[in-house]
Amino acid sequence: MTIVRKREYLDSLKSILSYISKDSKNKALTFKSEVDNKINNLANFPHKFRPSVHNEDENVRDMI
């Protein structure tokens, strides 16, 4: 399985990290690390998260 981080994802993540870092740069780094770890583990456990409520494709998951 190949995980592709699209431009839209990267832009959104950058915006979220910028917002979190206003409160704490360490919290922003921790958040990014946790998200990266969850995404990287998708290759090993592709159905770990629930099926998306926004998409009819069973392979699309919502990472909560």
Secondary structure, 3 states (H helix, E strand, C coil): CCCCCCHHHHHHHHHHHHHHHHHCHHHHHHHHHHHHHHHHHCCCCCCCCEECCCCCCCCCEECC
